[in-house]
Amino acid sequence: MTPMTVNGAEQLREELMNLKNVMRPRLAKAIGAAREHGDLRENAEYHAAKERQGLTEARIRHIEAQLADAKIIDVTKVRPNGKVVFGATITLFDIENSAEVRYKIVGEEEADLKASKISVMSPLAKAVIGKSEGDTAVVETPAGKREYDIEEIAYL
């Protein structure tokens, strides 16, 4: 079982519906139109459309497998016990940089550092899971150890 947030599962379902209901028909039309141009051996449009179709089908299979294997966790239904858990949003103080950072701990498929979502499998998430507000987490990085004070834990 792979942990996934409710929001992450919903986003994957939306992507899956788009791939099946929009992209598949669009690619089928593109392949049909390219076939009409004659000799398929030298038809770049046909080969490009077939390649896009293959990538789309692979993504559909991947999403279906992810959703089938997912353990969807609604963090808003987790009993707040003051500990960092999967799905929690944490505010940390980076001691080395004297900066505050905020992350939501999510499943691997949902991780997006630009959106402040880190994978539950990341070194930082592993270091803070199970800790409480006020605790310090030490993270081993390629550049050495980094320390973070856990300032706030929210179950949003």
N, C-alpha and C positions, 0 to 999 in steps of 0.2 A: 504494500500500500504506500502511495506517495501522498504526503500531506498537501492540501491545496485550500486556499481561502475560498469563501463563497463567491467573492468578487472575481477571483481568478478563474474559477470554474465557469462563471457566467460569461466572461470574456472569451474563453475557449469555445463555449457553445455558440456564441455569436459568430466567431470566426468560422467555425465548422458550418453553420447554416449558410454563411456568405459563400464559402467555397463550394458547397453542394448546390445551392440554388441560384447563384449568380455566375461564379467562375466556370463551373462545369459547362453550362449551356453556352456561355460566351466562347469558351475554347472549342467546343464542338462546332460552332458556327465558323470559327476561324479556320479550323481544320478542313471543313467542308468547302469553304471559299478557296482555300489554298489548293485543294485537290483539283478544282476546276481550272487551274492555271496550267495543267498539263503534266509533263514528266516529273514524277515525284522524286526521282534520284537527284535532280538538280534544282529542286524547289526549296529555296531557303525559308520561305514563309511557312511551308508545310512542316519542315523539320523544327523550326523555332516553336510553332504551335504545339507540335507533338512533345517537345521537350518541356514546355510550360505545363502541358497536360500531365506529364509524368511527375513533375515537381508538385503540382496541385494534388494529385492522387496520393503521393507520398505524405504530404502534409495532412491530408484528411485521415489517413491511416494512423499517423503519429498522434493527432489530436484525439481520435477515437480510443486509442490505446491509453493515452494519458487519462482521459475521463473514466475509462473502465477501471483503471488501477488507482484512481484518486480516493483519498479519504478526505472528504470535504469537511472542513472545520469552521464553524461559525464562532469567531472569537467573542462576539457579543453575548454568546450563551455560556461562555466559560465563567466559572465562579471566580471572581477576582480574589486571588490569594496573595497578591503583592509580589508574585514571582514573574519573571520573564518567561513567556511560553510562546509557542508557535502562534502567529497571527497578531501578537502584541505590537504596539507601536511604542518605541523606546526613545527617550531623550537621553543622550550621553554627553558627557563633558570629556573632550579629548585633552588629556593633561599635557601632552607634548606641545600641541598647537594652541592651547588655551582657547579652544573653540567648542561651541555646542553643535551637536549633530543629532538628527532625528531620523530613525529608520523604522520601517514596518518589516517584520520577519514573515516571509512568505515562502511558498513552494518554489522549487527550482525553475519551473516553467514560467512563473510570474515575476521572477527577479528582474529588476530594472533600476540600476543605480541612479540614473537620471531622475527617476520618480521616487527616489529614497526607499526603494524596496529591495531588501537583501535576502538572499537565499538562506533557508534554514541550514543549509550545508556549508555556508561560508564560515571562515575562521572567526569572524566577529560574532555571528549568531551563536556559534558553538560555545564561544567564551561567555556569553551573557545569559544563555538559557539556564533557568533554575536560580538565577541570582535575584536579589531584591533591590529596591531603591536604597541608595546609600552605599551599596557594595561597589567594589572596584573589580573590573574585569581586565585581565592581561591577555593580549592577543599577540600571537607569534606571527610576524610578517617577514617577508624577505629582507627588509631593512632593519629587522630587530624587533624587540618587544615594544608594544604600544599599550598604554594604560588608559582606560576609560572609566570614569565614575558614572554610575547609573543614577540619573537625576529623577526620571519619571517613567512610569510604566502605565500605558493606557490600553484598554481592551475595546478598541473602536471597531 
